């Protein structure tokens, strides 16, 4: 029996660099049976939250890694009687960060798929390995369930060649596929389409800038529903600074540090991916909430926030030029949805372009927080990557 013939339980798994989001759906009617988040993974005060049947369970507990987070999720589904048996779940959709040029679309998970995702782990060292952790854990727990990988990179395959080829010897693209891929595609696609539905206009008629801001952050220029440029590149390391990632830097810094600090290529890669961004500048934490709290008295924390805002502004400005006409700038992700201060800081500098923030609407968490006079709408859209993942499980598993 195919997955779309009757109502099925489909779980969507979205593993980030320090988080694990999950949502269990009844499909194809898109009813959410439970949803939750494990955040601050790797810290002693990690938070496990799950909502179901009007209830909310929240625990602060030490969770060392993603394997522990997966184990806690599966145990909780039984403990809180969301399912009587894990075998009730017929489909699992996994968000996977990097599909390279292997996967222009979502794919059934089999040995070949796993081998290719593993091969691409060097390109997404904070994500593909933890995505694989989830894949292997669920494969063991739910061996009979259909499993589908949904790739962050697929949405950005509509970029034009001048926008995804790097100005290095072209042979490296031919031999190794070195190019801009982009990430967070599932989120960018969701918020763009949701905004179009919300205002009652065809997505094909809209030009949008979507800002997915979280522990990992990326900005995307979307024309008529298609990605035309995005801030992340060959790996999720590029673009704006993030929780532990440096974003765009002068590449000459690397050989300079290699010589001065006697660092290997592996150590340089680890430094840029795991010890930079908010953590590297503030020397306090990778979590934006910690940085915002500390910034009231700590100058390095304030510096980290200012740097982040400036880099987001720079990409927004670039994409205003790229698109020419922009209908809306959309904010999503953990920071984009929850930090009124950062949204305000990013947008207030755009007043010379006729873009105006309604401060009261922004602080009251109104979906549209631009003024009526603003030439471009400003909106907060809660992303739902999990629903799009569940839809792809249904579509690909036919």
SERO-4910 file (N, C-alpha, C, O; in steps of 0.05 Angstrom, whole numbers):
BEGIN
 pado doro    nc1    nc2    nc3   cac1   cac2   cac3    cc1    cc2    cc3    oc1    oc2    oc3
  Unk    A     17    -24      0      0      0      0     17     25      0     36     27     16
  Unk    A     12     43    -18     28     68    -19     20     86      4     -1     84     15
  Unk    A     39    104     10     35    121     34     12    140     32      2    150     52
  Unk    A      2    146      7    -18    166      4    -46    155      2    -65    170     -3
  Unk    A    -50    128      4    -76    117      1    -94    120     25   -118    124     22
  Unk    A    -83    119     49    -98    123     74    -82    141     92    -59    148     86
  Unk    A    -95    149    114    -81    166    133    -57    152    145    -59    129    153
  Unk    A    -34    165    145    -10    153    154      4    171    174      1    195    173
  Unk    A     19    159    192     35    175    211     63    178    198     77    159    192
  Unk    A     71    203    194     97    210    182    112    228    202    101    248    211
  Unk    A    136    222    209    152    239    226    173    253    210    187    241    194
  Unk    A    175    279    214    195    295    201    217    302    221    212    312    243
  Unk    A    242    298    213    265    302    230    282    324    218    291    322    195
  Unk    A    288    344    234    304    367    224    326    372    244    323    386    263
  Unk    A    349    359    238    372    362    256    390    385    247    400    385    225
  Unk    A    393    404    265    411    427    260    437    423    274    442    402    287
  Unk    A    455    443    273    481    439    285    480    437    315    498    425    327
  Unk    A    460    449    328    458    447    357    429    442    365    421    447    388
  Unk    A    413    431    347    385    427    353    374    403    338    386    393    319
  Unk    A    350    394    348    336    372    334    306    379    336    294    376    357
  Unk    A    295    388    314    266    393    312    252    368    301    263    353    285
  Unk    A    228    363    311    213    340    301    184    347    302    174    363    317
  Unk    A    169    333    284    141    336    283    128    311    272    137    301    251
  Unk    A    108    301    285     94    277    276     68    285    264     52    299    278
  Unk    A     63    278    239     39    286    225     21    262    218     30    239    215
  Unk    A     -5    268    217    -23    250    203    -26    261    175    -35    283    171
  Unk    A    -17    245    155    -17    254    127    -36    237    111    -40    213    118
  Unk    A    -48    247     89    -41    273     77    -58    296     87    -57    318     75
  Unk    A    -73    293    110    -90    315    119    -74    336    135    -85    356    143
  Unk    A    -48    331    139    -29    351    150    -36    358    179    -32    381    187
  Unk    A    -46    340    194    -52    345    222    -28    338    239    -17    316    237
  Unk    A    -19    357    255      4    353    272     -4    339    298    -21    349    313
  Unk    A      7    315    303      1    300    326     19    307    350     10    306    373
  Unk    A     43    315    344     61    325    365     84    339    351     91    334    328
  Unk    A     96    358    365    119    371    355    137    379    378    128    381    401
  Unk    A    163    382    371    181    389    393    208    397    383    214    398    359
  Unk    A    225    404    402    251    414    396    270    407    419    264    410    442
  Unk    A    293    397    411    315    394    429    335    416    421    346    415    399
  Unk    A    341    434    439    359    456    432    382    458    452    381    447    473
  Unk    A    402    472    443    427    475    459    441    448    463    452    443    485
  Unk    A    439    431    443    453    405    444    483    409    447    494    426    434
  Unk    A    495    394    465    523    398    471    528    414    496    551    415    505
  Unk    A    507    426    507    510    442    532    497    427    555    480    410    552
  Unk    A    505    435    579    495    422    603    465    429    608    451    415    621
  Unk    A    457    452    597    429    461    601    413    460    575    399    478    568
  Unk    A    416    437    561    400    433    537    370    432    545    363    424    568
  Unk    A    353    439    526    324    440    532    309    421    513    312    423    489
  Unk    A    293    403    525    276    386    510    247    395    513    237    397    536
  Unk    A    234    402    491    206    411    492    189    395    473    197    390    450
  Unk    A    166    387    482    147    372    465    119    381    471    111    383    494
  Unk    A    103    386    450     75    393    452     58    372    439     63    363    417
  Unk    A     36    365    453     17    345    443     -9    346    458     -9    350    483
  Unk    A    -31    343    444    -58    343    456    -62    366    476    -74    362    497
  Unk    A    -53    389    468    -57    412    486    -38    413    510    -40    431    526
  Unk    A    -20    394    511     -1    394    534     27    402    524     33    401    500
  Unk    A     43    410    543     70    417    537     88    406    558     84    409    582
  Unk    A    109    391    549    129    380    567    155    394    562    163    396    538
  Unk    A    168    403    582    194    417    578    213    408    600    207    408    624
  Unk    A    237    400    592    258    391    610    284    405    604    291    408    580
  Unk    A    298    413    624    326    422    621    344    400    631    343    392    654
  Unk    A    361    391    613    377    367    618    402    368    602    403    380    581
  Unk    A    423    355    611    448    353    596    444    333    573    438    310    577
  Unk    A    448    343    548    447    325    525    473    329    509    477    351    498
  Unk    A    489    310    509    517    313    499    518    314    469    535    328    458
  Unk    A    500    299    455    503    297    426    476    291    414    456    286    428
  Unk    A    475    290    387    450    285    373    439    257    377    415    253    377
  Unk    A    457    237    381    448    210    386    430    209    412    410    196    412
  Unk    A    439    222    432    424    224    457    397    238    452    377    230    464
  Unk    A    397    258    436    372    273    430    352    255    416    328    255    422
  Unk    A    362    239    396    344    221    382    333    200    401    309    194    400
  Unk    A    350    189    418    340    168    437    319    180    455    299    166    461
  Unk    A    323    204    464    303    217    482    277    221    468    255    217    480
  Unk    A    278    230    442    253    234    427    237    208    424    214    207    430
  Unk    A    251    186    416    237    161    411    225    150    437    202    140    437
  Unk    A    239    153    459    229    144    485    205    160    493    186    149    504
  Unk    A    205    186    488    183    204    496    158    198    480    136    200    491
  Unk    A    160    190    455    136    184    439    120    161    452     95    161    452
  Unk    A    134    142    463    121    119    477    112    128    505     90    122    514
  Unk    A    130    142    519    125    149    547     99    166    550     84    162    568
  Unk    A     96    185    531     72    202    533     49    192    516     30    207    510
  Unk    A     50    167    507     29    153    493     19    168    468     -4    167    461
  Unk    A     38    180    454     32    192    429     29    170    408     12    172    390
  Unk    A     45    149    411     42    124    396     44    101    416     59    103    435
  Unk    A     29     80    410     32     57    428     56     40    421     67     26    438
  Unk    A     63     42    395     86     27    385     99     43    363     85     55    347
  Unk    A    125     44    362    139     59    342    133     49    314    137     64    294
  Unk    A    123     25    311    116     14    285     92     28    272     86     25    249
  Unk    A     77     44    289     55     59    278     65     80    258     49     90    241
  Unk    A     90     88    260    101    109    243    110     96    217    129     80    216
  Unk    A     96    102    195    101     89    169    121    104    152    132     93    133
  Unk    A    127    129    158    146    144    142    163    163    158    153    175    178
  Unk    A    188    166    150    207    184    164    220    202    143    232    192    124
  Unk    A    217    228    147    231    246    129    253    260    143    249    271    165
  Unk    A    277    260    132    301    271    144    311    295    129    316    293    105
  Unk    A    313    318    142    326    340    130    356    334    128    368    327    148
  Unk    A    368    337    104    396    333    101    408    359     88    397    369     69
  Unk    A    429    368    100    439    394     92    450    395     63    442    412     48
  Unk    A    468    376     57    482    378     31    477    354     13    482    331     21
  Unk    A    466    360    -10    461    339    -30    480    341    -53    478    325    -72
  Unk    A    498    361    -53    516    365    -75    501    367   -102    479    378   -103
  Unk    A    513    356   -122    499    354   -148    487    326   -152    476    320   -173
  Unk    A    489    309   -131    477    283   -132    447    284   -131    433    269   -144
  Unk    A    436    303   -116    408    303   -109    394    330   -116    393    348   -100
  Unk    A    384    332   -141    368    356   -148    340    355   -136    325    375   -139
  Unk    A    333    333   -123    307    331   -110    310    312    -86    331    299    -83
  Unk    A    289    310    -70    288    292    -48    291    263    -58    285    257    -81
  Unk    A    300    245    -41    306    218    -50    300    197    -29    303    202     -5
  Unk    A    291    173    -38    288    150    -20    315    144     -8    335    144    -21
  Unk    A    315    138     18    340    131     32    346    101     28    330     84     37
  Unk    A    368     96     15    378     68     12    408     69     16    419     90     23
  Unk    A    421     47     12    450     46     16    465     66     -1    485     78      8
  Unk    A    456     69    -26    470     88    -44    466    117    -34    485    133    -35
  Unk    A    442    123    -25    436    150    -15    454    156     10    466    177     12
  Unk    A    455    136     28    471    140     52    501    143     45    514    160     57
  Unk    A    510    128     26    539    130     18    545    157      7    566    169     13
  Unk    A    526    168     -9    531    195    -21    529    217      0    545    236      0
  Unk    A    510    215     19    508    234     40    534    234     57    544    255     66
  Unk    A    544    210     62    569    207     77    592    219     62    608    233     74
  Unk    A    593    215     36    614    226     20    614    257     21    635    270     19
  Unk    A    590    268     24    588    297     24    591    310     52    589    334     55
  Unk    A    597    293     72    600    303     99    622    324    102    621    342    119
  Unk    A    643    321     86    665    341     87    655    369     80    667    389     88
  Unk    A    634    370     64    623    396     55    604    408     75    599    433     75
  Unk    A    593    392     93    575    402    114    581    388    140    565    372    149
  Unk    A    604    394    151    614    378    175    597    381    199    597    363    217
  Unk    A    582    403    202    565    406    226    537    394    221    521    392    240
  Unk    A    531    386    197    503    378    191    501    350    180    487    333    192
  Unk    A    514    344    157    510    317    146    515    294    166    500    275    167
  Unk    A    536    296    182    541    275    202    518    272    222    510    249    229
  Unk    A    506    294    232    484    292    250    459    284    236    442    270    248
  Unk    A    455    292    210    433    281    195    435    251    192    415    237    195
  Unk    A    459    241    188    463    212    186    458    198    213    448    175    213
  Unk    A    464    211    235    458    200    261    428    195    264    420    174    273
  Unk    A    412    214    255    383    211    256    374    189    237    356    173    244
  Unk    A    386    188    213    378    168    193    383    140    204    366    122    202
  Unk    A    407    135    215    414    109    225    397    102    250    389     79    253
  Unk    A    392    121    268    377    115    292    348    108    285    337     89    296
  Unk    A    336    122    266    309    116    258    307     90    241    287     76    242
  Unk    A    328     85    225    328     61    210    328     36    228    315     16    222
  Unk    A    342     38    250    343     16    269    317     14    284    306     -8    289
  Unk    A    305     37    292    281     37    308    256     30    291    237     17    301
  Unk    A    256     39    266    233     36    248    242     24    221    241     37    201
  Unk    A    251     -1    222    263    -13    198    243    -16    174    252    -18    152
  Unk    A    217    -16    180    198    -20    158    186      6    148    171      6    128
  Unk    A    194     28    160    183     54    152    197     64    127    221     60    123
  Unk    A    182     77    109    194     91     86    211    114     96    202    129    114
  Unk    A    234    117     86    252    138     95    261    155     70    269    144     50
  Unk    A    258    181     73    264    199     51    283    221     61    279    232     83
  Unk    A    303    227     45    321    250     51    312    274     35    307    273     11
  Unk    A    308    297     49    300    322     37    324    341     40    332    348     62
  Unk    A    335    350     18    360    365     17    357    395     17    341    406      2
  Unk    A    372    408     34    372    437     35    381    450      9    373    472      3
  Unk    A    397    436     -6    409    447    -30    390    446    -54    395    461    -73
  Unk    A    369    430    -54    353    426    -78    339    452    -87    339    457   -111
  Unk    A    329    468    -69    314    492    -76    331    512    -92    321    527   -108
  Unk    A    357    511    -87    375    531    -99    386    522   -126    403    536   -138
  Unk    A    377    500   -136    387    491   -162    377    508   -185    385    503   -208
  Unk    A    359    527   -180    350    546   -200    368    570   -204    363    586   -222
  Unk    A    389    572   -189    408    594   -192    421    592   -220    426    571   -230
  Unk    A    426    616   -232    439    617   -258    469    611   -254    481    616   -233
  Unk    A    482    602   -275    510    594   -273    528    617   -264    546    611   -248
  Unk    A    524    641   -274    542    663   -264    540    667   -234    558    679   -221
  Unk    A    518    658   -222    513    662   -193    523    638   -176    527    641   -152
  Unk    A    528    615   -189    538    593   -172    566    584   -179    577    568   -164
  Unk    A    578    593   -201    605    586   -207    624    605   -193    620    629   -193
  Unk    A    645    594   -180    665    611   -167    687    619   -187    693    604   -205
  Unk    A    699    643   -183    721    651   -201    748    639   -195    767    653   -190
  Unk    A    748    613   -194    773    598   -192    775    580   -217    756    579   -232
  Unk    A    798    567   -222    799    551   -246    775    533   -251    767    518   -233
  Unk    A    764    535   -274    739    521   -280    741    491   -278    721    477   -274
  Unk    A    765    481   -281    769    452   -279    761    440   -252    753    417   -251
  Unk    A    762    457   -231    754    447   -205    724    443   -203    715    427   -187
  Unk    A    709    458   -218    680    453   -220    675    427   -235    659    410   -226
  Unk    A    689    423   -257    686    399   -273    694    374   -257    680    354   -258
  Unk    A    717    376   -243    728    352   -229    715    347   -202    710    324   -195
  Unk    A    709    368   -188    700    365   -160    673    377   -153    664    375   -130
  Unk    A    660    389   -172    634    401   -167    635    425   -149    616    430   -134
  Unk    A    658    440   -149    660    463   -131    643    486   -143    649    496   -165
  Unk    A    623    494   -128    604    515   -137    588    524   -113    590    512    -91
  Unk    A    573    544   -116    554    553    -95    530    534    -96    518    530   -116
  Unk    A    523    522    -72    500    505    -70    477    518    -55    454    517    -64
  Unk    A    483    531    -33    463    543    -17    449    522      1    448    499     -5
  Unk    A    437    532     23    425    514     43    400    527     54    392    549     45
  Unk    A    388    514     74    362    523     85    340    525     64    321    540     67
  Unk    A    344    510     42    325    512     20    297    506     27    278    518     17
  Unk    A    293    485     44    266    478     52    252    501     67    228    506     63
  Unk    A    267    514     84    256    537     99    250    561     81    229    573     83
  Unk    A    269    568     64    265    591     46    241    586     28    225    604     24
  Unk    A    238    562     18    215    555      1    189    557     16    169    567      6
  Unk    A    189    546     41    164    546     56    155    575     62    132    581     57
  Unk    A    173    592     73    164    618     81    156    635     57    137    652     60
  Unk    A    169    632     35    162    647     11    134    639      2    117    656     -4
  Unk    A    128    613      1    102    604     -8     80    611     12     57    617      5
  Unk    A     87    609     38     68    616     59     60    645     57     37    652     60
  Unk    A     80    662     53     74    691     51     56    696     27     37    712     29
  Unk    A     61    684      5     45    687    -19     16    679    -13     -3    693    -21
  Unk    A     12    657      0    -15    648      7    -28    667     27    -52    673     25
  Unk    A    -12    678     45    -23    696     66    -34    721     54    -54    731     63
  Unk    A    -20    732     33    -29    757     21    -47    753     -3    -56    772    -15
  Unk    A    -51    728    -11    -69    721    -33    -58    728    -60    -74    736    -78
  Unk    A    -32    726    -64    -20    731    -90     -4    707   -100      7    692    -83
  Unk    A     -3    703   -126     13    680   -136     42    684   -130     53    706   -133
  Unk    A     56    663   -121     84    665   -116    100    673   -141    121    686   -138
  Unk    A     90    666   -164    103    673   -189    105    703   -194    121    713   -210
  Unk    A     87    719   -180     87    748   -183    104    763   -163    105    787   -164
  Unk    A    116    748   -144    130    761   -122    160    759   -123    171    738   -131
  Unk    A    174    781   -115    202    780   -110    207    784    -80    197    803    -68
  Unk    A    221    765    -68    223    765    -39    252    761    -30    268    749    -44
  Unk    A    259    772     -7    284    767      7    277    752     33    263    764     50
  Unk    A    286    728     36    281    713     60    306    711     77    327    704     67
  Unk    A    302    717    103    325    716    122    320    694    142    305    698    161
  Unk    A    333    672    138    332    650    157    355    654    177    378    648    171
  Unk    A    348    664    201    368    671    221    365    653    245    345    653    258
  Unk    A    387    639    251    387    621    274    416    615    281    434    631    275
  Unk    A    421    592    294    449    584    299    464    581    273    488    586    271
  Unk    A    449    573    252    458    574    224    441    595    210    417    594    214
  Unk    A    452    612    194    437    634    182    443    636    152    466    632    144
  Unk    A    422    642    136    427    647    108    405    666     98    383    666    108
  Unk    A    412    681     78    394    700     64    390    690     36    409    679     24
  Unk    A    366    693     25    360    684     -2    344    704    -17    325    716     -7
  Unk    A    351    708    -43    336    724    -61    319    706    -78    329    688    -92
  Unk    A    292    710    -77    273    693    -90    257    709   -111    244    728   -104
  Unk    A    258    701   -136    244    714   -157    223    695   -169    230    674   -180
  Unk    A    198    702   -166    177    685   -177    177    657   -165    170    638   -179
  Unk    A    184    654   -140    184    628   -127    210    612   -131    212    590   -120
  Unk    A    229    623   -145    254    608   -150    278    623   -138    280    647   -140
  Unk    A    296    608   -126    320    619   -115    338    629   -137    345    614   -155
  Unk    A    346    654   -135    365    665   -155    392    671   -143    412    674   -157
  Unk    A    394    672   -116    419    675   -103    415    670    -73    393    674    -63
  Unk    A    436    661    -60    434    656    -31    462    659    -18    482    655    -32
  Unk    A    462    666      7    487    674     20    506    650     25    530    653     23
  Unk    A    495    627     33    513    604     37    523    594     10    512    600    -11
  Unk    A    545    579     10    558    573    -15    563    543    -19    545    527    -19
  Unk    A    589    537    -24    597    509    -28    591    492     -4    584    469     -6
  Unk    A    593    504     20    585    492     45    568    512     61    566    535     53
  Unk    A    557    503     84    542    522    100    560    542    115    549    558    131
  Unk    A    585    542    111    604    560    125    602    588    114    609    607    128
  Unk    A    595    591     89    595    618     76    572    635     84    552    626     94
  Unk    A    575    661     79    553    680     83    557    696    108    579    705    114
  Unk    A    535    701    123    536    717    147    549    700    170    550    676    168
  Unk    A    560    714    190    570    700    213    547    686    228    524    695    226
  Unk    A    553    665    242    532    648    255    540    641    283    557    654    295
  Unk    A    527    621    294    533    613    322    562    606    327    574    617    345
  Unk    A    572    588    310    600    580    313    616    583    286    639    577    285
  Unk    A    602    592    265    615    594    239    622    623    232    607    641    239
  Unk    A    644    626    218    654    653    213    640    667    190    639    691    189
  Unk    A    627    652    172    616    665    148    639    674    130    661    664    131
  Unk    A    633    694    113    652    704     93    676    717    107    672    735    123
  Unk    A    700    708    100    724    722    109    744    722     86    741    708     66
  Unk    A    765    738     88    786    739     68    801    712     68    811    704     89
  Unk    A    801    698     46    814    671     46    843    672     52    855    651     60
  Unk    A    856    695     49    885    696     55    891    694     85    913    689     93
  Unk    A    870    697    101    873    693    130    882    664    136    897    660    155
  Unk    A    874    645    120    879    617    126    909    610    123    920    599    142
  Unk    A    922    615    100    950    609     99    966    626    119    987    617    129
  Unk    A    957    650    125    971    667    145    970    653    172    991    651    186
  Unk    A    946    644    181    944    631    207    958    604    207    970    596    227
  Unk    A    958    590    184    972    564    183   1001    568    189   1014    551    203
  Unk    A   1013    589    178   1041    594    183   1046    605    211   1064    595    224
  Unk    A   1031    625    219   1036    638    245   1029    620    269   1043    621    290
  Unk    A   1009    603    267    999    587    289   1005    557    285    998    541    302
  Unk    A   1019    550    263   1025    522    257   1000    505    257   1000    483    270
  Unk    A    980    514    243    954    500    242    952    483    217    961    491    195
  Unk    A    941    459    220    936    442    197    910    451    183    895    467    194
  Unk    A    905    440    159    881    446    145    856    437    162    836    451    163
  Unk    A    858    414    175    837    404    191    831    423    215    808    428    222
  Unk    A    852    433    227    849    452    249    837    478    240    821    490    255
  Unk    A    845    488    217    833    512    206    804    509    201    788    526    207
  Unk    A    796    486    189    769    480    183    752    479    209    730    489    210
  Unk    A    763    466    229    749    464    255    746    491    268    725    497    279
  Unk    A    766    508    266    765    535    277    743    551    264    727    564    277
  Unk    A    741    550    237    721    566    223    692    556    228    674    572    229
  Unk    A    689    530    230    663    518    234    653    517    262    629    520    268
  Unk    A    671    513    281    663    507    309    672    527    330    662    525    352
  Unk    A    690    545    323    700    563    344    699    592    336    713    609    347
  Unk    A    683    598    316    681    626    306    653    637    310    639    629    329
  Unk    A    645    657    294    619    668    297    614    681    324    632    693    336
  Unk    A    590    678    335    583    689    361    602    679    382    611    694    399
  Unk    A    608    653    381    625    641    402    653    653    400    665    660    421
  Unk    A    664    655    376    692    664    373    695    693    381    715    700    394
  Unk    A    676    710    373    679    739    379    673    745    408    687    760    421
  Unk    A    651    733    418    643    739    446    660    725    467    663    734    489
  Unk    A    671    701    459    685    683    478    667    675    501    676    668    523
  Unk    A    640    675    496    621    667    516    603    644    508    602    624    523
  Unk    A    590    646    485    570    626    477    564    628    448    569    648    435
  Unk    A    554    606    436    545    606    409    515    614    407    505    618    385
  Unk    A    501    616    429    473    620    430    467    650    430    476    664    448
  Unk    A    451    659    411    445    688    408    431    699    433    436    722    440
  Unk    A    415    683    446    401    692    470    421    699    493    418    718    507
  Unk    A    442    682    495    462    687    515    478    713    508    484    729    525
  Unk    A    483    716    482    498    740    473    482    765    478    493    785    487
  Unk    A    456    765    471    439    788    475    438    796    505    439    820    511
  Unk    A    435    776    522    435    782    551    461    794    560    461    813    575
  Unk    A    483    782    552    510    791    561    517    818    549    533    832    560
  Unk    A    506    825    525    514    849    511    508    875    527    518    896    521
  Unk    A    490    873    547    484    896    563    508    906    579    510    929    586
  Unk    A    526    887    586    549    895    602    576    886    590    597    896    598
  Unk    A    575    868    570    599    857    559    604    868    530    587    864    513
  Unk    A    626    882    526    631    895    501    636    875    478    629    881    455
  Unk    A    648    852    484    653    833    463    627    820    454    623    814    430
  Unk    A    608    816    472    582    806    465    567    826    448    554    819    428
  Unk    A    569    851    455    556    873    439    569    874    412    555    878    392
  Unk    A    595    871    410    609    871    385    599    849    367    594    853    343
  Unk    A    596    825    378    586    802    363    559    807    351    553    801    328
  Unk    A    541    819    367    514    826    357    515    846    335    502    843    314
  Unk    A    531    867    339    534    888    318    545    877    292    535    884    271
  Unk    A    564    859    294    575    847    270    554    830    256    553    831    231
  Unk    A    539    815    271    518    798    258    498    815    243    491    809    220
  Unk    A    488    836    256    469    854    244    480    867    218    466    867    198
  Unk    A    505    876    219    517    889    196    519    869    172    516    877    149
  Unk    A    525    845    178    529    825    157    502    817    144    500    812    120
  Unk    A    481    816    161    454    811    150    446    834    133    435    830    111
  Unk    A    450    858    142    443    882    127    457    882     99    445    889     79
  Unk    A    482    874     99    498    874     74    485    856     53    484    863     30
  Unk    A    477    832     62    464    814     42    437    824     34    429    821     10
  Unk    A    421    835     52    396    846     45    399    868     24    385    869      4
  Unk    A    419    885     28    425    906      8    433    895    -19    424    904    -39
  Unk    A    450    874    -18    458    862    -43    435    850    -59    433    853    -83
  Unk    A    416    838    -44    393    825    -58    372    845    -66    356    840    -84
  Unk    A    371    868    -53    353    890    -63    362    898    -91    346    903   -108
  Unk    A    389    900    -94    400    907   -121    396    883   -140    388    888   -163
  Unk    A    401    859   -131    398    835   -148    370    832   -160    367    827   -184
  Unk    A    350    836   -143    323    832   -152    311    857   -166    292    854   -182
  Unk    A    321    880   -159    310    905   -171    285    914   -159    283    935   -147
  Unk    A    264    897   -160    239    903   -146    235    881   -125    237    857   -131
  Unk    A    229    890   -101    225    871    -79    198    877    -66    192    900    -59
  Unk    A    182    856    -62    156    859    -50    157    857    -20    141    871     -6
  Unk    A    174    840     -9    175    836     20    202    825     28    215    811     13
  Unk    A    209    832     53    232    819     67    221    803     90    207    814    107
  Unk    A    227    777     90    215    759    109    236    748    128    258    742    120
  Unk    A    228    747    154    246    737    174    235    711    186    212    709    192
  Unk    A    253    692    189    246    666    200    269    654    214    291    666    216
  Unk    A    266    630    225    287    617    241    286    626    270    272    645    277
  Unk    A    302    613    287    301    619    316    306    648    323    291    659    339
  Unk    A    326    661    310    331    689    315    312    707    300    301    726    311
  Unk    A    307    700    275    290    717    258    261    718    269    248    739    266
  Unk    A    251    697    281    224    696    291    222    708    319    201    719    326
  Unk    A    243    706    335    240    713    363    255    738    372    248    749    394
  Unk    A    274    748    357    289    771    367    279    796    354    286    803    331
  Unk    A    261    810    368    251    836    359    273    856    355    273    872    337
  Unk    A    293    856    373    315    875    372    331    872    346    338    891    333
  Unk    A    337    847    339    354    842    315    338    850    290    349    862    272
  Unk    A    312    842    289    296    850    265    296    881    263    299    892    241
  Unk    A    292    894    285    291    923    285    318    935    276    319    954    260
  Unk    A    339    924    287    366    934    280    373    931    250    385    948    238
  Unk    A    364    908    239    369    903    211    354    922    193    364    932    174
  Unk    A    329    926    200    310    941    182    311    971    186    305    986    166
  Unk    A    317    981    209    316   1010    213    335   1025    195    330   1048    188
  Unk    A    357   1012    188    377   1026    170    367   1028    142    381   1040    125
  Unk    A    344   1016    135    334   1015    108    315   1038    102    304   1039     80
  Unk    A    312   1056    121    293   1079    117    299   1096     92    280   1105     79
  Unk    A    325   1101     85    330   1116     61    319   1103     36    317   1117     15
  Unk    A    313   1077     37    302   1063     14    272   1062     15    259   1049     -1
  Unk    A    260   1077     34    231   1077     36    220   1053     51    196   1048     49
  Unk    A    237   1039     66    228   1016     82    226   1024    111    246   1033    123
  Unk    A    202   1022    123    198   1033    149    187   1012    168    168    997    161
  Unk    A    199   1010    192    190    991    213    169   1004    231    173   1027    240
  Unk    A    148    990    236    129    998    257    139    984    283    135    961    287
  Unk    A    152   1000    299    166    989    323    146    975    341    152    953    352
  Unk    A    122    986    345    102    974    362     93    947    351     90    927    366
  Unk    A     88    945    325     80    920    313    102    899    316     97    876    321
  Unk    A    127    908    311    149    889    314    151    878    342    155    854    345
  Unk    A    149    896    362    153    887    389    128    871    400    131    856    419
  Unk    A    105    875    387     82    859    394     80    833    378     60    819    380
  Unk    A    101    828    362    103    804    346     81    801    325     71    779    320
  Unk    A     74    824    314     55    823    291     68    810    267     92    814    263
  Unk    A     53    796    251     64    782    228     76    803    209     99    800    200
  Unk    A     61    824    202     71    846    186     79    868    204     63    878    219
  Unk    A    104    876    203    114    896    222    125    921    208    139    937    220
  Unk    A    118    924    182    125    949    168    101    968    171     79    960    177
  Unk    A    107    994    166     86   1014    166     70   1013    140     80   1001    121
  Unk    A     47   1026    139     32   1027    114     46   1043     93     42   1038     69
  Unk    A     64   1061    101     79   1077     81    103   1063     70    115   1072     50
  Unk    A    111   1040     81    135   1026     73    132   1016     44    111   1005     37
  Unk    A    153   1020     28    152   1012      0    155    981     -2    147    970    -23
  Unk    A    166    969     18    170    940     19    158    929     45    164    940     66
  Unk    A    143    908     44    132    897     68    153    882     84    172    871     73
  Unk    A    151    883    110    168    868    128    151    849    144    130    856    155
  Unk    A    159    823    145    142    803    157    158    782    172    181    776    165
  Unk    A    146    771    193    157    748    208    140    724    200    115    725    205
  Unk    A    152    704    190    138    679    182    150    656    197    174    650    195
  Unk    A    134    643    213    144    619    228    149    597    208    131    588    194
  Unk    A    174    588    206    180    567    186    168    540    195    164    535    218
  Unk    A    162    524    175    152    497    181    165    478    161    152    466    144
  Unk    A    191    475    164    206    456    147    196    428    150    196    412    131
  Unk    A    186    421    174    177    394    179    153    387    162    151    364    152
  Unk    A    135    405    158    111    399    142    120    395    113    110    377    100
  Unk    A    138    411    103    148    407     76    163    380     73    161    367     53
  Unk    A    177    372     94    191    347     94    170    324     93    174    305     77
  Unk    A    149    326    109    129    305    109    115    303     82    109    281     73
  Unk    A    110    326     69     98    326     43    116    311     23    106    297      5
  Unk    A    142    315     25    160    302      7    162    272     12    166    257     -7
  Unk    A    158    264     37    157    235     42    134    223     26    136    202     14
  Unk    A    111    236     27     87    227     13     93    227    -18     86    208    -32
  Unk    A    104    249    -27    108    252    -56    128    232    -68    123    220    -88
  Unk    A    150    229    -54    172    213    -64    167    183    -59    178    166    -74
  Unk    A    151    176    -40    146    148    -33    123    135    -48    116    113    -42
  Unk    A    112    149    -68     90    138    -83     98    112    -96     82     99   -110
***
